[in-house]
Amino acid sequence: GALLPNGFGVSPYLTELGEFAAAFAGGPVPRVTAADSLAALDIALAAAHSARTGLRVSPAEMAR
């Protein structure tokens, strides 16, 4: 399925990427940190694992 429109006219993913690029070029620190991104990945991986197995899975179990 398609993503729901965000109502702001700008993709949050493009905003995050733009902030990262600006920070890399010496600009301000982005609002979304690497730790935030890894936490979101762990949540998504835990949800996918739970959907596959039917088991309760903690995002902490996915952390590397």
All heavy atoms as a GROMACS GRO file, in nm:
protein
  446
    1GLY      N    1   0.080  -0.119   0.000
    1GLY     CA    2   0.000   0.000   0.000
    1GLY      C    3   0.084   0.125   0.000
    1GLY      O    4   0.201   0.126   0.037
    2ALA      N    5   0.022   0.227  -0.039
    2ALA     CA    6   0.085   0.359  -0.044
    2ALA      C    7   0.086   0.423   0.094
    2ALA      O    8   0.003   0.392   0.178
    2ALA     CB    9   0.012   0.449  -0.143
    3LEU      N   10   0.181   0.510   0.115
    3LEU     CA   11   0.186   0.586   0.239
    3LEU      C   12   0.077   0.690   0.240
    3LEU      O   13   0.040   0.745   0.136
    3LEU     CB   14   0.322   0.654   0.254
    3LEU     CG   15   0.443   0.562   0.268
    3LEU    CD1   16   0.571   0.645   0.270
    3LEU    CD2   17   0.433   0.480   0.394
    4LEU      N   18   0.025   0.718   0.357
    4LEU     CA   19  -0.074   0.823   0.370
    4LEU      C   20  -0.009   0.959   0.349
    4LEU      O   21   0.107   0.978   0.387
    4LEU     CB   22  -0.139   0.819   0.509
    4LEU     CG   23  -0.217   0.692   0.542
    4LEU    CD1   24  -0.260   0.696   0.687
    4LEU    CD2   25  -0.337   0.678   0.451
    5PRO      N   26  -0.082   1.053   0.290
    5PRO     CA   27  -0.023   1.187   0.275
    5PRO      C   28   0.001   1.248   0.413
    5PRO      O   29  -0.076   1.225   0.506
    5PRO     CB   30  -0.129   1.264   0.197
    5PRO     CG   31  -0.255   1.188   0.216
    5PRO     CD   32  -0.217   1.044   0.241
    6ASN      N   33   0.109   1.325   0.426
    6ASN     CA   34   0.141   1.380   0.557
    6ASN      C   35   0.073   1.513   0.583
    6ASN      O   36   0.080   1.565   0.693
    6ASN     CB   37   0.293   1.392   0.574
    6ASN     CG   38   0.358   1.488   0.479
    6ASN    OD1   39   0.291   1.574   0.423
    6ASN    ND2   40   0.487   1.476   0.459
    7GLY      N   41   0.012   1.572   0.483
    7GLY     CA   42  -0.060   1.696   0.503
    7GLY      C   43   0.028   1.820   0.508
    7GLY      O   44  -0.022   1.931   0.521
    8PHE      N   45   0.158   1.804   0.501
    8PHE     CA   46   0.249   1.917   0.509
    8PHE      C   47   0.310   1.950   0.373
    8PHE      O   48   0.377   2.050   0.359
    8PHE     CB   49   0.360   1.890   0.610
    8PHE     CG   50   0.309   1.871   0.750
    8PHE    CD1   51   0.310   1.747   0.808
    8PHE    CD2   52   0.258   1.978   0.822
    8PHE    CE1   53   0.262   1.728   0.936
    8PHE    CE2   54   0.210   1.960   0.950
    8PHE     CZ   55   0.211   1.835   1.007
    9GLY      N   56   0.294   1.862   0.276
    9GLY     CA   57   0.347   1.887   0.144
    9GLY      C   58   0.493   1.850   0.125
    9GLY      O   59   0.543   1.853   0.015
   10VAL      N   60   0.563   1.815   0.233
   10VAL     CA   61   0.704   1.777   0.224
   10VAL      C   62   0.720   1.643   0.293
   10VAL      O   63   0.672   1.622   0.404
   10VAL     CB   64   0.795   1.882   0.293
   10VAL    CG1   65   0.940   1.839   0.290
   10VAL    CG2   66   0.778   2.018   0.227
   11SER      N   67   0.789   1.552   0.228
   11SER     CA   68   0.812   1.420   0.286
   11SER      C   69   0.899   1.432   0.411
   11SER      O   70   1.004   1.497   0.409
   11SER     CB   71   0.884   1.331   0.184
   11SER     OG   72   0.940   1.219   0.247
   12PRO      N   73   0.859   1.368   0.521
   12PRO     CA   74   0.944   1.371   0.641
   12PRO      C   75   1.079   1.304   0.616
   12PRO      O   76   1.179   1.340   0.677
   12PRO     CB   77   0.863   1.297   0.747
   12PRO     CG   78   0.756   1.223   0.673
   12PRO     CD   79   0.735   1.294   0.543
   13TYR      N   80   1.082   1.207   0.526
   13TYR     CA   81   1.209   1.141   0.494
   13TYR      C   82   1.303   1.237   0.423
   13TYR      O   83   1.422   1.240   0.450
   13TYR     CB   84   1.185   1.017   0.408
   13TYR     CG   85   1.096   0.917   0.478
   13TYR    CD1   86   0.967   0.892   0.432
   13TYR    CD2   87   1.140   0.849   0.591
   13TYR    CE1   88   0.885   0.802   0.497
   13TYR    CE2   89   1.058   0.759   0.657
   13TYR     CZ   90   0.931   0.736   0.609
   13TYR     OH   91   0.850   0.648   0.675
   14LEU      N   92   1.248   1.318   0.332
   14LEU     CA   93   1.332   1.417   0.264
   14LEU      C   94   1.379   1.525   0.361
   14LEU      O   95   1.493   1.572   0.351
   14LEU     CB   96   1.256   1.480   0.147
   14LEU     CG   97   1.231   1.388   0.027
   14LEU    CD1   98   1.149   1.460  -0.080
   14LEU    CD2   99   1.362   1.338  -0.030
   15THR      N  100   1.294   1.561   0.453
   15THR     CA  101   1.333   1.659   0.555
   15THR      C  102   1.448   1.605   0.639
   15THR      O  103   1.548   1.674   0.663
   15THR     CB  104   1.213   1.694   0.645
   15THR    OG1  105   1.109   1.748   0.565
   15THR    CG2  106   1.252   1.794   0.753
   16GLU      N  107   1.436   1.478   0.683
   16GLU     CA  108   1.541   1.416   0.764
   16GLU      C  109   1.672   1.409   0.685
   16GLU      O  110   1.779   1.442   0.737
   16GLU     CB  111   1.498   1.277   0.807
   16GLU     CG  112   1.597   1.206   0.896
   16GLU     CD  113   1.550   1.069   0.940
   16GLU    OE1  114   1.433   1.033   0.919
   16GLU    OE2  115   1.634   0.997   0.996
   17LEU      N  116   1.663   1.367   0.560
   17LEU     CA  117   1.782   1.357   0.476
   17LEU      C  118   1.845   1.494   0.454
   17LEU      O  119   1.968   1.509   0.459
   17LEU     CB  120   1.747   1.292   0.342
   17LEU     CG  121   1.862   1.264   0.248
   17LEU    CD1  122   1.965   1.173   0.312
   17LEU    CD2  123   1.809   1.201   0.120
   18GLY      N  124   1.763   1.596   0.431
   18GLY     CA  125   1.814   1.732   0.412
   18GLY      C  126   1.885   1.785   0.536
   18GLY      O  127   1.990   1.850   0.525
   19GLU      N  128   1.828   1.755   0.654
   19GLU     CA  129   1.892   1.798   0.778
   19GLU      C  130   2.025   1.727   0.798
   19GLU      O  131   2.122   1.787   0.844
   19GLU     CB  132   1.799   1.774   0.897
   19GLU     CG  133   1.683   1.872   0.903
   19GLU     CD  134   1.599   1.854   1.028
   19GLU    OE1  135   1.642   1.783   1.122
   19GLU    OE2  136   1.490   1.914   1.032
   20PHE      N  137   2.030   1.599   0.763
   20PHE     CA  138   2.155   1.525   0.774
   20PHE      C  139   2.261   1.583   0.681
   20PHE      O  140   2.375   1.605   0.720
   20PHE     CB  141   2.133   1.377   0.743
   20PHE     CG  142   2.262   1.298   0.740
   20PHE    CD1  143   2.324   1.261   0.857
   20PHE    CD2  144   2.321   1.264   0.620
   20PHE    CE1  145   2.442   1.189   0.856
   20PHE    CE2  146   2.440   1.193   0.616
   20PHE     CZ  147   2.501   1.155   0.735
   21ALA      N  148   2.222   1.611   0.558
   21ALA     CA  149   2.316   1.667   0.461
   21ALA      C  150   2.366   1.804   0.508
   21ALA      O  151   2.485   1.835   0.496
   21ALA     CB  152   2.250   1.679   0.323
   22ALA      N  153   2.276   1.885   0.563
   22ALA     CA  154   2.316   2.018   0.612
   22ALA      C  155   2.414   2.004   0.729
   22ALA      O  156   2.513   2.078   0.737
   22ALA     CB  157   2.192   2.097   0.655
   23ALA      N  158   2.387   1.909   0.820
   23ALA     CA  159   2.477   1.888   0.934
   23ALA      C  160   2.613   1.840   0.886
   23ALA      O  161   2.717   1.883   0.936
   23ALA     CB  162   2.416   1.788   1.031
   24PHE      N  163   2.613   1.752   0.788
   24PHE     CA  164   2.738   1.700   0.733
   24PHE      C  165   2.822   1.812   0.672
   24PHE      O  166   2.945   1.808   0.677
   24PHE     CB  167   2.706   1.593   0.627
   24PHE     CG  168   2.826   1.518   0.580
   24PHE    CD1  169   2.884   1.419   0.660
   24PHE    CD2  170   2.882   1.544   0.457
   24PHE    CE1  171   2.994   1.348   0.616
   24PHE    CE2  172   2.994   1.475   0.412
   24PHE     CZ  173   3.050   1.376   0.492
   25ALA      N  174   2.753   1.913   0.618
   25ALA     CA  175   2.821   2.026   0.555
   25ALA      C  176   2.857   2.134   0.657
   25ALA      O  177   2.898   2.244   0.618
   25ALA     CB  178   2.734   2.084   0.444
   26GLY      N  179   2.840   2.105   0.787
   26GLY     CA  180   2.879   2.201   0.889
   26GLY      C  181   2.764   2.278   0.950
   26GLY      O  182   2.784   2.368   1.030
   27GLY      N  183   2.641   2.243   0.912
   27GLY     CA  184   2.523   2.312   0.965
   27GLY      C  185   2.484   2.260   1.102
   27GLY      O  186   2.559   2.187   1.167
   28PRO      N  187   2.362   2.293   1.145
   28PRO     CA  188   2.316   2.252   1.278
   28PRO      C  189   2.295   2.100   1.285
   28PRO      O  190   2.276   2.033   1.184
   28PRO     CB  191   2.184   2.326   1.295
   28PRO     CG  192   2.138   2.357   1.156
   28PRO     CD  193   2.263   2.373   1.074
   29VAL      N  194   2.297   2.050   1.406
   29VAL     CA  195   2.274   1.908   1.432
   29VAL      C  196   2.130   1.874   1.391
   29VAL      O  197   2.037   1.948   1.424
   29VAL     CB  198   2.297   1.877   1.582
   29VAL    CG1  199   2.259   1.734   1.614
   29VAL    CG2  200   2.439   1.906   1.620
   30PRO      N  201   2.109   1.763   1.320
   30PRO     CA  202   1.973   1.726   1.281
   30PRO      C  203   1.888   1.688   1.402
   30PRO      O  204   1.941   1.644   1.505
   30PRO     CB  205   1.991   1.606   1.188
   30PRO     CG  206   2.129   1.557   1.209
   30PRO     CD  207   2.208   1.669   1.270
   31ARG      N  208   1.757   1.707   1.390
   31ARG     CA  209   1.666   1.674   1.500
   31ARG      C  210   1.659   1.524   1.524
   31ARG      O  211   1.641   1.479   1.637
   31ARG     CB  212   1.525   1.727   1.471
   31ARG     CG  213   1.518   1.879   1.472
   31ARG     CD  214   1.383   1.926   1.432
   31ARG     NE  215   1.370   1.909   1.286
   31ARG     CZ  216   1.260   1.935   1.218
   31ARG    NH1  217   1.152   1.977   1.281
   31ARG    NH2  218   1.257   1.920   1.087
   32VAL      N  219   1.674   1.444   1.419
   32VAL     CA  220   1.670   1.298   1.432
   32VAL      C  221   1.814   1.248   1.436
   32VAL      O  222   1.892   1.268   1.344
   32VAL     CB  223   1.595   1.233   1.313
   32VAL    CG1  224   1.598   1.082   1.324
   32VAL    CG2  225   1.451   1.285   1.307
   33THR      N  226   1.848   1.183   1.548
   33THR     CA  227   1.986   1.136   1.566
   33THR      C  228   2.002   0.994   1.511
   33THR      O  229   1.903   0.926   1.480
   33THR     CB  230   2.021   1.134   1.716
   33THR    OG1  231   1.941   1.034   1.779
   33THR    CG2  232   2.000   1.270   1.781
   34ALA      N  233   2.125   0.950   1.504
   34ALA     CA  234   2.152   0.812   1.462
   34ALA      C  235   2.089   0.715   1.562
   34ALA      O  236   2.035   0.611   1.522
   34ALA     CB  237   2.302   0.789   1.453
   35ALA      N  238   2.092   0.748   1.690
   35ALA     CA  239   2.030   0.662   1.791
   35ALA      C  240   1.879   0.652   1.769
   35ALA      O  241   1.820   0.544   1.785
   35ALA     CB  242   2.060   0.715   1.932
   36ASP      N  243   1.816   0.764   1.733
   36ASP     CA  244   1.672   0.763   1.702
   36ASP      C  245   1.645   0.668   1.585
   36ASP      O  246   1.549   0.590   1.587
   36ASP     CB  247   1.622   0.902   1.663
   36ASP     CG  248   1.629   1.004   1.775
   36ASP    OD1  249   1.622   0.965   1.893
   36ASP    OD2  250   1.643   1.124   1.743
   37SER      N  251   1.727   0.677   1.482
   37SER     CA  252   1.709   0.595   1.363
   37SER      C  253   1.728   0.447   1.395
   37SER      O  254   1.652   0.362   1.347
   37SER     CB  255   1.805   0.638   1.252
   37SER     OG  256   1.777   0.770   1.214
   38LEU      N  257   1.828   0.414   1.476
   38LEU     CA  258   1.850   0.275   1.514
   38LEU      C  259   1.735   0.221   1.600
   38LEU      O  260   1.695   0.105   1.585
   38LEU     CB  261   1.983   0.259   1.588
   38LEU     CG  262   2.107   0.266   1.499
   38LEU    CD1  263   2.233   0.264   1.585
   38LEU    CD2  264   2.109   0.153   1.398
   39ALA      N  265   1.680   0.305   1.686
   39ALA     CA  266   1.566   0.264   1.768
   39ALA      C  267   1.445   0.235   1.678
   39ALA      O  268   1.374   0.136   1.699
   39ALA     CB  269   1.533   0.371   1.871
   40ALA      N  270   1.422   0.319   1.579
   40ALA     CA  271   1.311   0.296   1.486
   40ALA      C  272   1.332   0.167   1.407
   40ALA      O  273   1.237   0.091   1.384
   40ALA     CB  274   1.296   0.416   1.391
   41LEU      N  275   1.456   0.140   1.368
   41LEU     CA  276   1.487   0.016   1.297
   41LEU      C  277   1.460  -0.105   1.386
   41LEU      O  278   1.401  -0.204   1.342
   41LEU     CB  279   1.632   0.017   1.250
   41LEU     CG  280   1.681  -0.111   1.182
   41LEU    CD1  281   1.601  -0.141   1.056
   41LEU    CD2  282   1.830  -0.100   1.151
   42ASP      N  283   1.502  -0.098   1.512
   42ASP     CA  284   1.478  -0.209   1.605
   42ASP      C  285   1.329  -0.235   1.623
   42ASP      O  286   1.285  -0.350   1.629
   42ASP     CB  287   1.544  -0.182   1.740
   42ASP     CG  288   1.696  -0.186   1.733
   42ASP    OD1  289   1.750  -0.249   1.640
   42ASP    OD2  290   1.759  -0.125   1.821
   43ILE      N  291   1.249  -0.130   1.630
   43ILE     CA  292   1.103  -0.144   1.642
   43ILE      C  293   1.047  -0.213   1.518
   43ILE      O  294   0.966  -0.307   1.528
   43ILE     CB  295   1.037  -0.008   1.665
   43ILE    CG1  296   1.073   0.045   1.805
   43ILE    CG2  297   0.885  -0.017   1.648
   43ILE    CD1  298   1.038   0.191   1.826
   44ALA      N  299   1.090  -0.169   1.400
   44ALA     CA  300   1.040  -0.228   1.276
   44ALA      C  301   1.083  -0.374   1.264
   44ALA      O  302   1.002  -0.460   1.223
   44ALA     CB  303   1.091  -0.147   1.157
   45LEU      N  304   1.208  -0.405   1.299
   45LEU     CA  305   1.255  -0.543   1.292
   45LEU      C  306   1.178  -0.632   1.391
   45LEU      O  307   1.143  -0.747   1.358
   45LEU     CB  308   1.405  -0.550   1.320
   45LEU     CG  309   1.496  -0.490   1.212
   45LEU    CD1  310   1.640  -0.487   1.261
   45LEU    CD2  311   1.483  -0.567   1.082
   46ALA      N  312   1.153  -0.581   1.511
   46ALA     CA  313   1.078  -0.658   1.610
   46ALA      C  314   0.935  -0.683   1.562
   46ALA      O  315   0.882  -0.794   1.578
   46ALA     CB  316   1.078  -0.585   1.745
   47ALA      N  317   0.874  -0.582   1.503
   47ALA     CA  318   0.737  -0.599   1.451
   47ALA      C  319   0.734  -0.702   1.340
   47ALA      O  320   0.644  -0.788   1.336
   47ALA     CB  321   0.684  -0.465   1.402
   48ALA      N  322   0.831  -0.698   1.250
   48ALA     CA  323   0.835  -0.794   1.139
   48ALA      C  324   0.858  -0.936   1.193
   48ALA      O  325   0.793  -1.031   1.148
   48ALA     CB  326   0.945  -0.755   1.040
   49HIS      N  327   0.948  -0.950   1.290
   49HIS     CA  328   0.976  -1.082   1.348
   49HIS      C  329   0.852  -1.135   1.419
   49HIS      O  330   0.818  -1.253   1.407
   49HIS     CB  331   1.096  -1.072   1.444
   49HIS     CG  332   1.141  -1.203   1.497
   49HIS    ND1  333   1.206  -1.296   1.420
   49HIS    CD2  334   1.128  -1.258   1.621
   49HIS    CE1  335   1.233  -1.403   1.494
   49HIS    NE2  336   1.186  -1.381   1.616
   50SER      N  337   0.784  -1.048   1.491
   50SER     CA  338   0.663  -1.088   1.561
   50SER      C  339   0.555  -1.130   1.462
   50SER      O  340   0.485  -1.230   1.485
   50SER     CB  341   0.613  -0.972   1.648
   50SER     OG  342   0.494  -1.008   1.715
   51ALA      N  343   0.541  -1.057   1.352
   51ALA     CA  344   0.441  -1.092   1.251
   51ALA      C  345   0.472  -1.228   1.188
   51ALA      O  346   0.380  -1.305   1.158
   51ALA     CB  347   0.435  -0.984   1.144
   52ARG      N  348   0.600  -1.256   1.167
   52ARG     CA  349   0.640  -1.385   1.107
   52ARG      C  350   0.619  -1.502   1.202
   52ARG      O  351   0.578  -1.610   1.161
   52ARG     CB  352   0.787  -1.382   1.066
   52ARG     CG  353   0.815  -1.315   0.935
   52ARG     CD  354   0.957  -1.343   0.885
   52ARG     NE  355   1.061  -1.324   0.985
   52ARG     CZ  356   1.119  -1.208   1.014
   52ARG    NH1  357   1.084  -1.099   0.948
   52ARG    NH2  358   1.214  -1.201   1.105
   53THR      N  359   0.649  -1.480   1.330
   53THR     CA  360   0.651  -1.592   1.425
   53THR      C  361   0.527  -1.599   1.514
   53THR      O  362   0.500  -1.704   1.573
   53THR     CB  363   0.773  -1.581   1.519
   53THR    OG1  364   0.762  -1.462   1.597
   53THR    CG2  365   0.903  -1.582   1.440
   54GLY      N  366   0.455  -1.489   1.526
   54GLY     CA  367   0.341  -1.485   1.616
   54GLY      C  368   0.380  -1.468   1.761
   54GLY      O  369   0.296  -1.474   1.850
   55LEU      N  370   0.509  -1.446   1.785
   55LEU     CA  371   0.560  -1.430   1.921
   55LEU      C  372   0.570  -1.282   1.960
   55LEU      O  373   0.584  -1.196   1.874
   55LEU     CB  374   0.698  -1.494   1.934
   55LEU     CG  375   0.705  -1.643   1.903
   55LEU    CD1  376   0.851  -1.689   1.902
   55LEU    CD2  377   0.624  -1.722   2.005
   56ARG      N  378   0.567  -1.258   2.090
   56ARG     CA  379   0.592  -1.124   2.140
   56ARG      C  380   0.742  -1.100   2.132
   56ARG      O  381   0.821  -1.182   2.180
   56ARG     CB  382   0.544  -1.113   2.284
   56ARG     CG  383   0.569  -0.976   2.345
   56ARG     CD  384   0.521  -0.972   2.486
   56ARG     NE  385   0.378  -0.958   2.484
   56ARG     CZ  386   0.302  -0.960   2.593
   56ARG    NH1  387   0.354  -0.981   2.710
   56ARG    NH2  388   0.171  -0.945   2.584
   57VAL      N  389   0.784  -0.990   2.071
   57VAL     CA  390   0.926  -0.960   2.053
   57VAL      C  391   0.952  -0.817   2.100
   57VAL      O  392   0.884  -0.724   2.062
   57VAL     CB  393   0.968  -0.973   1.904
   57VAL    CG1  394   1.115  -0.944   1.888
   57VAL    CG2  395   0.935  -1.111   1.850
   58SER      N  396   1.052  -0.801   2.183
   58SER     CA  397   1.092  -0.670   2.231
   58SER      C  398   1.191  -0.607   2.131
   58SER      O  399   1.280  -0.676   2.080
   58SER     CB  400   1.160  -0.682   2.367
   58SER     OG  401   1.224  -0.561   2.402
   59PRO      N  402   1.177  -0.478   2.105
   59PRO     CA  403   1.277  -0.412   2.018
   59PRO      C  404   1.419  -0.428   2.072
   59PRO      O  405   1.514  -0.436   1.994
   59PRO     CB  406   1.235  -0.266   2.019
   59PRO     CG  407   1.088  -0.271   2.043
   59PRO     CD  408   1.069  -0.387   2.138
   60ALA      N  409   1.435  -0.441   2.204
   60ALA     CA  410   1.569  -0.459   2.262
   60ALA      C  411   1.632  -0.589   2.215
   60ALA      O  412   1.755  -0.599   2.207
   60ALA     CB  413   1.560  -0.457   2.414
   61GLU      N  414   1.550  -0.690   2.182
   61GLU     CA  415   1.602  -0.816   2.132
   61GLU      C  416   1.662  -0.801   1.993
   61GLU      O  417   1.741  -0.885   1.949
   61GLU     CB  418   1.493  -0.922   2.127
   61GLU     CG  419   1.438  -0.960   2.264
   61GLU     CD  420   1.323  -1.056   2.253
   61GLU    OE1  421   1.335  -1.157   2.183
   61GLU    OE2  422   1.219  -1.029   2.316
   62MET      N  423   1.624  -0.697   1.922
   62MET     CA  424   1.672  -0.674   1.786
   62MET      C  425   1.799  -0.590   1.785
   62MET      O  426   1.871  -0.586   1.686
   62MET     CB  427   1.567  -0.601   1.702
   62MET     CG  428   1.434  -0.674   1.691
   62MET     SD  429   1.450  -0.823   1.593
   62MET     CE  430   1.428  -0.950   1.715
   63ALA      N  431   1.825  -0.520   1.895
   63ALA     CA  432   1.940  -0.427   1.900
   63ALA      C  433   2.070  -0.501   1.876
   63ALA      O  434   2.090  -0.613   1.919
   63ALA     CB  435   1.944  -0.357   2.036
   64ARG      N  436   2.158  -0.433   1.805
   64ARG     CA  437   2.288  -0.492   1.773
   64ARG      C  438   2.394  -0.435   1.861
   64ARG      O  439   2.411  -0.334   1.897
   64ARG     CB  440   2.321  -0.465   1.627
   64ARG     CG  441   2.229  -0.547   1.535
   64ARG     CD  442   2.239  -0.504   1.391
   64ARG     NE  443   2.160  -0.394   1.347
   64ARG     CZ  444   2.030  -0.374   1.368
   64ARG    NH1  445   1.961  -0.453   1.442
   64ARG    NH2  446   1.966  -0.273   1.317
   0.00000   0.00000   0.00000
